[in-house]
């Protein structure tokens, strides 16, 4: 049996003519090594077979196979064969002319061709992927009678194996230039003979010669074409690694089976994950999560698990429940069940920010360590955002998972038997950040991923190697957290991604505490796709549902299912009171409220308001009584701030340093998400009501004594003072900074639904009972304006609708098209795309609206002129010298990279951005730009002076570890 699993002759070479054997595929530019095409065909096919057998998730294999007459057997044959023939376009004069000595050997066998110089720029019309697509389609038509469209759905996989399926114009252009495919004249027949010989030999060798006639009637769905394209790309990348598959003449003696086995042993790719079998609900939660003694499964969690077990098929599950109901645990438990039902091979947990991603990653690892697994099992894991390497949990896994990717012969295998990081591990399965599964194109192929939602949205962006991103999500259960946090621009991409996930049959779990009903319906309809057209009544019910908590289950082809379990958490009321937007008034009020001590949280909508507020409050209460938290801190300071907030204001029993004297935290929106902090009093700028409810979730979050008796007497009733508004007029007027961030209309709608709760005798906001009522009231499509507000509201709404329409139009420019009908080839699938999409500043700007933000690495020029890491961080990283004439050592470079900073909005305006980049690029040590300095290569460096100041683009920047970055105009 050959490595690709077909009982035939000993390999491609034996059946090929001398001319076909001279066709080359790979060449070592630094030496004389080369690889014949027949060998690369065998290597690629063998790798594809192993990927199919051991790595590809079961649900992906099933999706590929279910449209083929012979099911899984045909699916495997098709994948192996397409990987085998993917480089047939290299058997053309346009490609073969590139290496003179190899072209000469082909010429000696009658395969004549122009020289590279003679071709000039014409050969750019025939990239070998496109050439291969035309050759394969032609062969299928002439040998098996395929029509152009029938052949195209298979051949486009070959055409797109370098990441971009060809466009129609490219196909037509090359179709008119046969001289690029076969040299005219006497040699044409020999070229044609060799091409047909190679394709025919592959069909026989890889077991499809007798199947192609049956496949002629198959209409491959576009999702299947995408997955096959991705599988061929992965197989090609592995088979093209010369450390795994050495070149000739060194490897000319190797037999195919030995060569492939050695490469696969050297790769050590973690195999597919299969979810464990059914487990009872209580056992499921008790065994997977660190529940306190006596804890019970909550109704929302029970309902999530029940729907995951009983919904008609793998589908979409939307969980709307208050903060503190255990939605994360419910999602992971449901994901395990959905993975077992669907055959998904992993989980992707998508979160709104890097901070929330970092917070989720250790929880994901803890869950994975509790999953049952076979002895010796290895699971690939990833933290997916641009600064993941600085996360210590992930860095530990990367260090443990580092290995040299190289072929391993049988006599060397014993030395590799002890896996890095395996000794002393308490996990049921070894968790690894595998060396090969790194880099921006491959990393998402890891089985278990926590990261920013950008990584999911990229699957809806026309970009190079998009098929790999689709393979990465198609084989997982996808969990989308904080679904309410995404604006119209991001939602435009998310809805299109959901439509593709529905087509792939990917189970999706969506989590939110505050989801507008119209948005709930949009998510459900996007996932259901065309099947939603026949269930309009069911989707009307999805939007009309008023229950809270609420679970919505949508399986393609079935009517949605709704379930309304009770909330299990304690109910509380929050008294709302308007507060004049004056810093003196705020300071007086806090002084009165905190007379007996207590901890207050003041949330501002802009960093500038945070800093102004903190300055005034420090004058009144003292430096030590006020803490600042916002997004304009360097990464290492931001992490320290978060840890300190948790240590001082976290849950009882975990927060060891809660202040005994009065204390005030002045924060931006960073206080809304991810931090489990608890305050006695909340002051907040007016913001959209769903976000205000999130902020209220930080108020009396935990029980402190019976009836909150451990809180100061004045603060035992939960109260929120609402400011950032001029309340004096008939219509409230939000401050300019808030309008710039959120828009006037969402702020006025928030104020409108809160009117009945504002004032001394008004009823409190009941949590969780009023959450859904307030959110649905604020976002209802036909909501009435309060008396006297109509004209202002109408004008604000028109501006808001115009803005949202503009967002949607701009997002649609590079958005992926919907899934086309089965059988339509992927030709032009990502035409007019953005090129490469990645988690860089420019990449994230494609799927998030707003001006491009600027990120820098902050270093310091000491008084003696020496450049060093900043001097206030922890002693192991502070003040490390950064030489400018050579690459800094790894310790210093990593310490500097940990001091990344995103500059504020002032630097996002195009003219300021360009000027800032130009000034920053004036300091660019060339010694830092090589591979030996990967931590700093390509980074913009912001050099502070000894006093932590510097001018930039007409602004003066000043930094402190207490207040972060302050920006003033020169």
GUROFI-401361 format. One record per residue (C-alpha): residue number from 1; y, x, z negated. Coordinates in steps of 0.05 Angstrom, whole numbers. Last residue first. Layout:
N
NUM,Y,X,Z
...
! end
This chain:
970
970,1443,48,-436
969,1409,-20,-442
968,1363,-29,-502
967,1288,-29,-508
966,1250,-26,-574
965,1177,-6,-573
964,1134,-14,-635
963,1166,-38,-700
962,1129,2,-754
961,1095,56,-711
960,1163,71,-682
959,1188,75,-610
958,1257,79,-579
957,1270,67,-505
956,1340,70,-476
955,1347,32,-410
954,1377,52,-343
953,1310,68,-310
952,1282,105,-370
951,1317,141,-427
950,1274,172,-482
949,1265,164,-557
948,1211,183,-608
947,1258,230,-648
946,1219,291,-624
945,1227,267,-552
944,1184,215,-519
943,1147,231,-454
942,1121,170,-416
941,1063,192,-372
940,1040,150,-313
939,965,157,-306
938,931,182,-243
937,887,231,-279
936,895,224,-355
935,825,209,-382
934,791,238,-320
933,817,308,-334
932,759,349,-305
931,761,302,-244
930,829,329,-225
929,899,302,-236
928,917,335,-302
927,927,405,-272
926,979,375,-225
925,1024,359,-284
924,1062,296,-264
923,1131,289,-296
922,1176,267,-239
921,1128,209,-231
920,1160,174,-291
919,1228,173,-257
918,1201,144,-192
917,1159,94,-229
916,1219,71,-270
915,1262,64,-207
914,1210,23,-172
913,1200,-22,-232
912,1275,-31,-242
911,1284,-53,-169
910,1223,-97,-170
909,1235,-132,-237
908,1176,-117,-283
907,1210,-64,-326
906,1252,-113,-367
905,1187,-152,-379
904,1160,-102,-430
903,1124,-36,-418
902,1049,-36,-428
901,1030,22,-473
900,971,69,-473
899,964,115,-533
898,888,119,-531
897,896,160,-468
896,930,214,-509
895,872,218,-559
894,824,220,-500
893,862,279,-470
892,865,316,-536
891,791,310,-549
890,771,325,-477
889,810,390,-473
888,876,386,-436
887,872,404,-362
886,913,465,-345
885,986,485,-336
884,1016,428,-376
883,979,442,-441
882,971,380,-485
881,972,403,-558
880,942,355,-608
879,996,326,-654
878,957,266,-679
877,884,254,-661
876,844,273,-722
875,903,261,-767
874,909,187,-751
873,970,168,-710
872,1041,190,-728
871,1049,254,-688
870,1043,230,-616
869,997,273,-573
868,1029,339,-555
867,1077,374,-508
866,1108,437,-536
865,1184,443,-531
864,1195,469,-602
863,1225,402,-623
862,1161,368,-601
861,1155,332,-534
860,1113,270,-547
859,1061,230,-509
858,1057,157,-488
857,1010,136,-432
856,1043,85,-387
855,1030,14,-362
854,1078,-24,-317
853,1073,-98,-307
852,1075,-130,-238
851,1115,-194,-239
850,1080,-257,-257
849,1017,-294,-238
848,949,-266,-255
847,895,-259,-202
846,928,-208,-156
845,968,-175,-212
844,903,-154,-244
843,888,-109,-185
842,957,-77,-183
841,954,-56,-256
840,882,-35,-249
839,819,-76,-263
838,795,-74,-191
837,802,-107,-124
836,795,-63,-63
835,825,-88,2
834,870,-148,-9
833,839,-196,41
832,861,-219,109
831,788,-228,127
830,740,-235,68
829,687,-280,99
828,705,-261,171
827,633,-266,193
826,593,-296,136
825,547,-332,184
824,544,-408,184
823,472,-429,171
822,487,-473,112
821,556,-506,111
820,614,-465,85
819,627,-448,12
818,701,-454,-1
817,748,-399,23
816,765,-340,-22
815,835,-337,-48
814,882,-285,-18
813,939,-331,2
812,916,-389,-42
811,947,-358,-104
810,1016,-360,-72
809,1009,-433,-54
808,983,-452,-123
807,1040,-416,-158
806,1091,-448,-113
805,1063,-516,-128
804,1066,-500,-202
803,1139,-479,-196
802,1158,-541,-157
801,1122,-584,-209
800,1160,-549,-265
799,1227,-556,-230
798,1213,-630,-218
797,1191,-639,-290
796,1255,-607,-317
795,1298,-654,-275
794,1258,-715,-297
793,1259,-693,-370
792,1334,-685,-370
791,1344,-753,-339
790,1293,-789,-383
789,1311,-759,-451
788,1354,-816,-478
787,1295,-855,-505
786,1232,-812,-506
785,1202,-796,-438
784,1140,-834,-413
783,1076,-797,-395
782,1048,-809,-325
781,1007,-746,-314
780,987,-737,-386
779,996,-665,-409
778,1034,-674,-474
777,998,-738,-493
776,930,-708,-478
775,946,-648,-522
774,974,-690,-579
773,917,-740,-580
772,865,-685,-573
771,889,-646,-633
770,906,-707,-676
769,838,-714,-712
768,827,-639,-723
767,872,-630,-759
766,920,-685,-778
765,993,-673,-760
764,1031,-700,-819
763,1062,-770,-821
762,1138,-772,-818
761,1176,-783,-883
760,1210,-714,-886
759,1219,-703,-812
758,1180,-687,-749
757,1112,-721,-738
756,1134,-777,-692
755,1174,-727,-651
754,1114,-682,-639
753,1094,-715,-573
752,1165,-706,-546
751,1175,-635,-571
750,1113,-613,-533
749,1136,-650,-471
748,1203,-615,-478
747,1170,-547,-483
746,1123,-561,-424
745,1185,-582,-383
744,1230,-523,-399
743,1186,-467,-374
742,1138,-426,-415
741,1163,-354,-419
740,1234,-360,-391
739,1244,-426,-428
738,1223,-392,-493
737,1273,-335,-481
736,1329,-385,-466
735,1324,-423,-531
734,1297,-494,-527
733,1348,-551,-523
732,1327,-615,-558
731,1354,-679,-526
730,1403,-722,-564
729,1437,-660,-589
728,1431,-622,-656
727,1359,-597,-650
726,1377,-531,-617
725,1307,-502,-611
724,1272,-438,-630
723,1250,-473,-694
722,1192,-514,-721
721,1175,-504,-794
720,1101,-514,-805
719,1074,-538,-872
718,1006,-538,-905
717,1011,-565,-975
716,992,-515,-1028
715,1054,-474,-1012
714,1102,-495,-1067
713,1048,-483,-1120
712,1031,-412,-1096
711,961,-410,-1066
710,899,-403,-1109
709,902,-478,-1122
708,885,-494,-1049
707,854,-560,-1072
706,797,-523,-1105
705,812,-449,-1093
704,833,-416,-1028
703,801,-456,-972
702,809,-421,-906
701,855,-432,-846
700,912,-454,-891
699,957,-439,-830
698,928,-394,-776
697,900,-455,-739
696,972,-479,-737
695,984,-425,-685
694,929,-453,-642
693,960,-522,-650
692,1026,-493,-626
691,990,-465,-566
690,964,-534,-547
689,1033,-563,-560
688,1070,-518,-511
687,1118,-475,-551
686,1173,-488,-603
685,1185,-425,-643
684,1141,-423,-704
683,1147,-417,-780
682,1081,-423,-816
681,1068,-421,-891
680,1009,-402,-934
679,976,-356,-883
678,905,-343,-860
677,881,-293,-808
676,819,-294,-764
675,851,-257,-706
674,825,-273,-636
673,883,-314,-610
672,950,-343,-630
671,977,-284,-671
670,986,-241,-609
669,1037,-294,-587
668,1092,-255,-621
667,1092,-237,-695
666,1135,-234,-757
665,1090,-226,-818
664,1124,-243,-883
663,1102,-222,-953
662,1114,-248,-1023
661,1078,-210,-1078
660,1003,-209,-1091
659,990,-184,-1020
658,919,-193,-993
657,885,-125,-995
656,811,-139,-997
655,807,-190,-940
654,733,-201,-931
653,717,-245,-991
652,770,-295,-974
651,782,-295,-899
650,834,-248,-868
649,906,-237,-889
648,907,-166,-916
647,847,-132,-884
646,852,-175,-822
645,925,-158,-813
644,910,-84,-825
643,856,-84,-772
642,902,-118,-721
641,957,-68,-736
640,909,-9,-729
639,886,-36,-661
638,958,-44,-639
637,975,26,-663
636,918,56,-622
635,938,15,-561
634,1012,34,-563
633,1053,-24,-590
632,1091,-73,-546
631,1044,-132,-554
630,1070,-158,-621
629,1060,-152,-696
628,1115,-136,-747
627,1106,-133,-822
626,1159,-152,-874
625,1156,-143,-950
624,1155,-67,-950
623,1223,-60,-916
622,1260,-106,-965
621,1267,-181,-971
620,1338,-195,-946
619,1353,-135,-902
618,1280,-135,-880
617,1287,-208,-859
616,1346,-192,-814
615,1311,-135,-778
614,1246,-174,-772
613,1281,-232,-737
612,1315,-186,-686
611,1249,-151,-673
610,1209,-215,-663
609,1264,-246,-621
608,1261,-187,-573
607,1185,-191,-571
606,1189,-261,-544
605,1160,-329,-565
604,1168,-318,-640
603,1115,-333,-693
602,1136,-327,-767
601,1076,-323,-813
600,1087,-331,-888
599,1047,-302,-946
598,1058,-325,-1017
597,1101,-308,-1077
596,1132,-356,-1128
595,1200,-356,-1094
594,1167,-355,-1026
593,1193,-423,-1002
592,1264,-411,-1026
591,1270,-341,-997
590,1237,-366,-934
589,1290,-420,-927
588,1348,-372,-938
587,1320,-322,-888
586,1311,-377,-836
585,1381,-404,-846
584,1410,-334,-838
583,1368,-324,-775
582,1393,-388,-743
581,1351,-434,-700
580,1357,-495,-745
579,1290,-517,-773
578,1252,-580,-753
577,1197,-600,-802
576,1123,-611,-790
575,1074,-627,-846
574,1004,-602,-830
573,945,-645,-852
572,875,-622,-864
571,804,-644,-848
570,746,-601,-868
569,699,-577,-814
568,641,-617,-788
567,673,-652,-729
566,632,-711,-705
565,593,-707,-641
564,622,-739,-577
563,575,-733,-518
562,591,-741,-444
561,544,-734,-385
560,569,-724,-315
559,534,-759,-257
558,482,-717,-222
557,480,-679,-156
556,504,-613,-187
555,495,-615,-263
554,556,-632,-305
553,555,-634,-381
552,617,-654,-421
551,621,-643,-496
550,676,-675,-538
549,703,-662,-608
548,745,-704,-601
547,737,-770,-564
546,790,-792,-514
545,748,-793,-450
544,789,-818,-391
543,783,-754,-351
542,708,-749,-356
541,702,-824,-345
540,738,-818,-279
539,689,-763,-263
538,631,-810,-271
537,665,-863,-228
536,676,-812,-173
535,602,-793,-171
534,588,-790,-96
533,644,-742,-81
532,626,-698,-141
531,564,-674,-103
530,611,-638,-55
529,630,-588,-109
528,602,-600,-178
527,635,-538,-206
526,705,-556,-180
525,696,-628,-201
524,679,-609,-273
523,736,-559,-279
522,786,-608,-249
521,762,-664,-296
520,773,-621,-358
519,841,-601,-331
518,862,-674,-326
517,837,-685,-397
516,880,-629,-425
515,839,-577,-463
514,858,-557,-534
513,801,-525,-573
512,769,-496,-512
511,702,-468,-489
510,670,-470,-420
509,595,-457,-412
508,570,-442,-341
507,499,-442,-315
506,497,-410,-246
505,466,-455,-192
504,493,-410,-137
503,532,-467,-106
502,559,-485,-175
501,581,-413,-184
500,616,-417,-117
499,655,-479,-138
498,670,-447,-205
497,700,-387,-170
496,746,-434,-130
495,767,-469,-194
494,780,-402,-229
493,824,-377,-172
492,870,-437,-173
491,866,-436,-249
490,896,-367,-250
489,958,-390,-213
488,962,-457,-249
487,961,-424,-318
486,901,-402,-358
485,900,-408,-435
484,866,-477,-438
483,799,-446,-420
482,800,-406,-485
481,731,-378,-471
480,692,-379,-406
479,617,-366,-415
478,578,-348,-352
477,502,-348,-353
476,481,-291,-309
475,450,-273,-242
474,503,-304,-198
473,557,-267,-237
472,539,-196,-216
471,513,-217,-147
470,581,-248,-134
469,617,-185,-156
468,573,-145,-110
467,587,-191,-51
466,662,-179,-62
465,651,-108,-39
464,721,-106,-9
463,767,-163,-28
462,781,-236,-17
461,793,-259,-89
460,750,-313,-120
459,700,-265,-152
458,761,-227,-179
457,772,-287,-224
456,710,-269,-264
455,732,-197,-278
454,802,-224,-292
453,771,-266,-348
452,773,-204,-391
451,708,-174,-416
450,641,-183,-450
449,582,-165,-406
448,506,-169,-413
447,460,-154,-355
446,500,-97,-324
445,518,-112,-251
444,591,-115,-274
443,591,-39,-275
442,576,-29,-202
441,642,-34,-165
440,690,-9,-219
439,648,50,-241
438,587,50,-285
437,518,21,-277
436,487,88,-257
435,500,117,-327
434,471,57,-364
433,511,29,-422
432,449,18,-464
431,423,-31,-515
430,352,-17,-537
429,315,-81,-551
428,293,-107,-618
427,350,-68,-648
426,340,-24,-709
425,350,41,-672
424,325,102,-708
423,313,142,-645
422,330,104,-582
421,398,135,-568
420,376,173,-507
419,307,153,-485
418,247,194,-506
417,199,194,-447
416,242,240,-404
415,204,304,-419
414,138,269,-405
413,162,251,-335
412,171,322,-311
411,100,332,-284
410,103,264,-250
409,167,283,-212
408,235,259,-234
407,290,245,-183
406,360,252,-210
405,412,212,-246
404,433,255,-305
403,437,214,-367
402,490,184,-411
401,466,121,-447
400,478,146,-518
399,548,169,-502
398,563,104,-465
397,536,63,-523
396,581,100,-573
395,640,90,-526
394,626,16,-525
393,630,8,-600
392,688,57,-603
391,732,21,-552
390,771,74,-515
389,723,70,-455
388,738,-4,-449
387,811,8,-430
386,810,-24,-361
385,767,-83,-380
384,694,-100,-380
383,654,-81,-442
382,585,-72,-413
381,512,-78,-433
380,446,-59,-401
379,384,-83,-439
378,324,-38,-451
377,256,-63,-474
376,212,-12,-510
375,174,-64,-549
374,184,-133,-519
373,246,-170,-540
372,268,-221,-591
371,344,-230,-593
370,375,-206,-658
369,403,-142,-629
368,433,-182,-572
367,471,-227,-620
366,500,-167,-657
365,520,-136,-591
364,556,-199,-569
363,593,-202,-636
362,611,-129,-628
361,641,-145,-559
360,679,-208,-578
359,737,-174,-614
358,746,-123,-558
357,747,-180,-507
356,798,-218,-549
355,843,-157,-550
354,832,-144,-476
353,857,-214,-461
352,835,-283,-437
351,760,-279,-449
350,699,-281,-404
349,630,-275,-436
348,580,-255,-381
347,508,-267,-399
346,442,-240,-371
345,383,-249,-325
344,388,-323,-307
343,319,-355,-297
342,348,-425,-299
341,313,-456,-359
340,309,-392,-401
339,381,-374,-383
338,403,-444,-402
337,370,-439,-470
336,400,-370,-485
335,468,-393,-459
334,466,-455,-504
333,455,-410,-565
332,511,-364,-541
331,559,-422,-530
330,543,-455,-596
329,554,-389,-632
328,622,-382,-599
327,640,-454,-612
326,628,-447,-687
325,671,-505,-710
324,727,-459,-736
323,780,-480,-687
322,771,-551,-665
321,722,-573,-611
320,719,-580,-535
319,654,-555,-506
318,648,-559,-430
317,577,-549,-403
316,569,-536,-329
315,501,-535,-295
314,429,-513,-298
313,389,-575,-286
312,383,-648,-307
311,416,-636,-375
310,363,-637,-430
309,358,-569,-463
308,431,-548,-454
307,452,-618,-476
306,413,-611,-541
305,439,-541,-554
304,511,-563,-546
303,500,-626,-588
302,470,-587,-645
301,527,-537,-643
300,579,-593,-644
299,542,-626,-702
298,541,-562,-743
297,477,-525,-758
296,471,-518,-833
295,490,-461,-879
294,452,-454,-944
293,459,-378,-947
292,512,-353,-899
291,495,-349,-825
290,488,-281,-792
289,470,-307,-723
288,409,-305,-678
287,353,-321,-728
286,389,-376,-766
285,418,-407,-704
284,353,-411,-665
283,312,-428,-727
282,357,-488,-740
281,353,-510,-667
280,278,-500,-656
279,261,-444,-608
278,241,-448,-535
277,218,-384,-499
276,254,-318,-495
275,305,-304,-441
274,283,-256,-386
273,323,-193,-377
272,315,-155,-312
271,296,-82,-317
270,340,-25,-342
269,349,25,-285
268,313,89,-303
267,341,125,-242
266,297,185,-248
265,233,145,-252
264,255,106,-191
263,270,170,-152
262,203,201,-169
261,166,138,-148
260,205,134,-82
259,190,205,-62
258,117,203,-83
257,105,139,-43
256,142,165,18
255,105,230,23
254,147,291,12
253,141,351,58
252,209,342,91
251,244,343,24
250,278,411,29
249,287,405,105
248,309,350,96
247,351,314,45
246,335,294,-27
245,327,221,-49
244,346,216,-122
243,396,273,-125
242,414,257,-53
241,439,188,-72
240,437,148,-7
239,375,108,-29
238,412,83,-91
237,474,64,-52
236,433,32,3
235,392,-11,-46
234,456,-34,-80
233,489,-52,-14
232,425,-87,11
231,424,-129,-53
230,496,-147,-44
229,487,-170,28
228,425,-210,7
227,467,-244,-47
226,523,-261,1
225,476,-288,55
224,443,-331,1
223,510,-358,-22
222,526,-374,52
221,465,-419,58
220,413,-392,106
219,394,-444,158
218,321,-431,175
217,295,-453,243
216,287,-382,268
215,252,-362,204
214,185,-385,230
213,190,-340,290
212,211,-283,245
211,149,-287,201
210,97,-250,242
209,140,-188,252
208,166,-194,181
207,118,-147,143
206,161,-87,129
205,123,-39,174
204,118,-88,232
203,190,-110,232
202,213,-39,218
201,172,-12,277
200,203,-65,323
199,273,-46,301
198,261,28,310
197,228,19,378
196,282,-29,402
195,336,22,385
194,296,79,416
193,282,40,481
192,355,18,487
191,379,90,479
190,327,114,530
189,347,60,579
188,421,79,573
187,408,153,586
186,408,148,662
185,476,115,664
184,516,86,608
183,510,115,537
182,487,60,491
181,525,26,433
180,595,53,446
179,583,44,521
178,569,-29,507
177,643,-41,498
176,656,-116,507
175,610,-134,449
174,651,-84,408
173,714,-125,416
172,679,-191,407
171,649,-171,341
170,715,-141,317
169,753,-204,336
168,702,-247,299
167,712,-208,234
166,661,-161,206
165,632,-170,136
164,668,-124,87
163,631,-83,33
162,597,-28,71
161,535,-70,81
160,575,-123,118
159,547,-116,188
158,475,-110,164
157,482,-175,124
156,517,-204,184
155,451,-196,223
154,415,-250,184
153,465,-307,191
152,484,-281,260
151,415,-288,290
150,414,-364,282
149,487,-368,304
148,475,-328,368
147,411,-365,383
146,345,-333,363
145,292,-328,418
144,246,-280,382
143,249,-214,422
142,313,-224,462
141,353,-262,410
140,328,-223,350
139,342,-157,387
138,413,-178,405
137,428,-199,333
136,400,-133,307
135,440,-91,356
134,504,-129,344
133,498,-125,268
132,480,-51,272
131,543,-36,312
130,584,-72,260
129,553,-31,204
128,557,33,245
127,632,28,255
126,641,15,330
125,714,3,347
124,731,68,312
123,692,102,368
122,751,92,414
121,796,139,374
120,776,201,411
119,707,195,444
118,714,262,480
117,729,298,414
116,666,271,381
115,625,293,440
114,600,242,490
113,527,221,487
112,458,234,516
111,395,210,483
110,344,243,528
109,303,278,475
108,344,343,480
107,406,300,470
106,378,278,403
105,372,351,381
104,443,363,407
103,470,306,365
102,441,338,304
101,474,404,320
100,541,372,336
99,548,325,277
98,593,265,293
97,561,247,360
96,508,203,327
95,556,149,307
94,588,128,373
93,525,148,410
92,485,94,374
91,424,97,328
90,470,96,268
89,477,21,278
88,405,14,254
87,432,28,184
86,415,-39,152
85,345,-41,183
84,305,-26,120
83,351,-63,73
82,345,-124,118
81,269,-117,118
80,262,-109,43
79,305,-170,29
78,270,-213,81
77,201,-194,57
76,219,-209,-15
75,246,-277,2
74,186,-292,46
73,139,-279,-11
72,184,-320,-58
71,181,-382,-14
70,138,-381,48
69,181,-427,90
68,248,-397,68
67,303,-441,38
66,277,-431,-33
65,273,-356,-28
64,344,-332,-37
63,357,-381,-93
62,291,-364,-128
61,304,-289,-126
60,374,-301,-155
59,346,-345,-210
58,293,-293,-228
57,343,-238,-239
56,337,-177,-193
55,312,-116,-231
54,236,-106,-228
53,205,-135,-165
52,267,-147,-123
51,298,-81,-143
50,232,-47,-128
49,228,-78,-59
48,300,-61,-44
47,286,11,-65
46,227,14,-17
45,268,-15,40
44,323,36,29
43,276,95,26
42,238,73,88
41,301,63,129
40,329,129,102
39,265,164,127
38,269,131,196
37,342,151,202
36,328,224,194
35,360,259,134
34,401,322,137
33,412,386,98
32,447,444,132
31,501,455,80
30,568,430,54
29,573,369,99
28,503,347,80
27,482,299,135
26,453,229,132
25,426,179,183
24,395,220,241
23,359,199,304
22,309,254,319
21,248,213,302
20,266,160,353
19,264,213,409
18,197,240,386
17,167,171,391
16,155,130,329
15,90,100,302
14,74,154,252
13,146,158,226
12,150,87,201
11,97,95,147
10,24,101,129
9,0,39,165
8,2,-31,136
7,-10,-63,69
6,61,-84,50
5,91,-71,-18
4,155,-34,-2
3,126,30,-31
2,68,27,19
1,0,0,0
! end
